[in-house]
Amino acid sequence: MKGFIVYPTYRTIDNKSYIYLFGRLENGESFLTVSLFKPYFYIRSSHLEKAKKLAKFDYENTDLLNFDKETMTKIIIDNTQEQSYLRSRFLDENIGCFEADIRLVMRFLMDNEIKASMNIEGDFKKDQFVDRVYQNPKLEGIDWVPKLKILSFDIETSMDAKQIFSISLYTGDYSNVLIVSKNKNLKGADSLNNEKELLMAFKQKVSELDPDIITGWNLVDFDLDILQKKFQEHKIPFTLGRSDWNCAIRRQESFFKDSTANIPGRIVLDGIMLMKISFIKLPDYKLDTAAKVLIGDQKTIGHENKGTEIQDAFDNDPQKLADYNLKDSILVYDILKKTGVIDLTIKRSMLTGVQLDKVKGSIVSFDSLYLRELKQKGYVGPSANFGDREERIKGGFVMSSKPGIYDYIIVCDFKSLYPSIMRTFNIDPFTYVKNPKEGEDLIKAPNGAHFRKEKGILTDMLTRLWKARDERKKDNDKIGSSAIKVLMNSMFGVLANPVFRFHSIAIANAITYFGQHLIKLTAEKVEEKGYEVIYGDTDSIFINLKVESKEEAFKLGKKIQDEMNVFFDKHIKDTYGIDSFLELEFEKTYRRFLMPKARGSDEGSKKRYAGLKIESDGSEKMDFVGLEFVRRDWTKLAKKFQLTLIQKVFNKEEVGDFVKEFVKDLKNGKLDDLLVYRKAIRKDLASYTKTTPPHVKAARMLPKITSNIIDYYMTINGPEPIQLHKSRIDYDHYIEKQVKPLADGVLFFYNENFDDIIKGASQKTLFGF
């Protein structure tokens, strides 16, 4: 029977360790497998006799080696407590321990070659909490996509959160609201007499629906946190899972740490968290914002006076409250379905073998994949070192730009540059040679690191992932393709992380130094062909073709792409004696392009530009990178001004009257709705001691902070949060700090400036009309 693991864990019973895997079967039933499993780790065989004098344990001699080619002995114990004790004893006596930090469940899955899906063979019995319980079954890893049951729920409370009014539940097939109300004739709702009955009914309904995934919006920090307290208050066991084990909600007061929810047998995936780990960017992460942006829908009660309106609905119109409560659960469910973020999370779990709520962890994902492959090659990895980074990783190359306003700029970039560098130059912890011997046929990176030419583990992994992604693309499987892309791109970051077991500055810098070398070489060869490179950034170059039509630009872009790929194939073969997996792509064309100056400097900007990009259908679209238009910490006023100004310049329209009229409207209060600053607090407020930025001053005025994003106005009395705004707006501040710098950044190229235009001193037009 095929099954998907939703919730893996372990228990220690009678001093023995048992692996518990909860999940969903292909026939729709829930399951639990229970398997006896002994923890283990490795030491050098040369240390065995010394270790035997310190403690009693079972062991096995193996043919496995560490990276220094030393033979390993497997140390076997009964449970994790003994493992922890033994590891500490050994380390105290300078006996190195290998793979001693691998979590027990992950070890079990790796040993059985299971990632997320598996075939289960064996007898089973019915249980109170799951449909099938298998004791020590035969398990085999397979590639199978499950259909998991998703429950979206939401609670409504009094303004002080001391009373729960209602709880809505939605699964797509099931829709209902549990509400404390004397009205027994509500539509789509069950009326309960009191809060305790409400909680009992909710607990029973979760058991009946038996979801694999429980979701909501801000679910852990609000809904589940309150539910845990209320279950305790009413002395009801807080058991919502597939066992009689208590749920545990750990809420973090700091915005900089994630709260956690442990519901045994099920997994909690908060909607906000899913948006962020799936790289879906929103103006803010309120449910109403997400609903409007992603599915074109909205809540039935707005944010303003929300608490008062909910209280009034509970007192006087319970049907309105029930409808509002249910709509929130439906919105979350629909957002997750429309965006495909849960399907993406499932695919990431299947790729890496990491449970659903931990797929964002790149180190654990890499560990799961790499250690499996390492063992097949006959090697054992080191234990993770939790040390500090001894020096910084070298970043990608960013070329100084040539400021100006251009016609027909093309961009060529390397497809997945860092993964392709790792594949091409065999950059891998397994192939890394710390102390190369003279005469060895090795690949030497620009930073001096050396790698063997035999194919490594990481390079093989990347090759398979690359092929799998191409297949997903052919099948139009955007979710599967995206999951693989996320995993591939994370691999450099893992190598650069000092807590990773294979962390090496030399290996990480080999990748970035090769990246710098390749971009510089590309720019050099393109300029040899007679074209002007105006900018380069990590994996791409911007080329001024000096042509007058998009047809010419497209033709030359394709020509440069093809010629450079032929060059790299030959160059890599001739220089290193290996095949190249580098691929330069002609990515896009801008009909008009602005490369600004760096603020306060005559030098060109980096990672900041705007262009009128030609789309595949021939239409044109404004594209901003790094400029104020795409930055959250600039006001909507700045964004509106910058967008309109650059559009006019790109279309060769006069701007003087626009600038003067815009400033006039600002001073007359017509643009007040665009003046809110939105900035994030990056640390606890008490930590701001040396300087106090405006948003921190505004945050400190608030009686309670409910978000790390602070909205505030600049007034004649300084910054004020929008909730407490009362002073007159400082329009001169917005002109000097928001409008003028943006205007001068563009007008400079025409020997004009903001002050002259406002004073009327400018007598000429920008374009000589």
Secondary structure, 3 states (H helix, E strand, C coil): CEEEEEEEEEEEECCEEEEEEEEEECCCCEEEEEEECCCEEEEEHHHHHHHHCCCCCEEEEEEEECCCCCEEEEEECCCHHHHHHHHHHHHHCCCCEECCCCCHHHHHHHHCCCCCEEEEECCEECCCCCCEEEECCEEEEECCCCCCCEEEEEEEECCCCCCEEEEEEECCCCEEEEEECCCCCCCCEEEECCHHHHHHHHHHHHHHHCCCEEEECCHHHHHHHHHHHHHHHCCCCCCCCCCCCCCEEECCCCCCCCCEEECCCCEEEEHHHHHHHCCCCCCCCCHHHHHHHHHCCCCCCCCCCHHHHHHHHHHHCHHHHHHHHHHHHHHHHHHHHHHCHHHHHHHHHHHHCCCHHHCCCHHHHHHHHHHHHHHHCCECCCCCCCCCCCCCCCCCCECCCCCEEEEEEEEEEECCHHHHHHHHCCCCCCCEECCCCCCCCCEECCCCCEECCCCCHHHHHHHHHHHHHHHHHHCCCHHHHHHHHHHHHHHHHHHCCCCCCCCCHHHHHHHHHHHHHHHHHHHHHHHHCCCEEEEEECCEEEEECCCCCHHHHHHHHHHHHHHHHHHHHHHHHHHHCCCCCCCEEEEEEEEEEEECECCCCCCECCCCEEEEEECCCCCEEEEEECCHHHCCCCCHHHHHHHHHHHHHHHCCCCCHHHHHHHHHHHHCCCCHHHCCEEEECCCCHHHCCCCCCHHHHHHHHCCCCCCCEEEEEEECCEEEEHHHCCCCECHHHHHHHHHHHHHHHHHHHHCCCHHHHHHCCCCCCCCCC
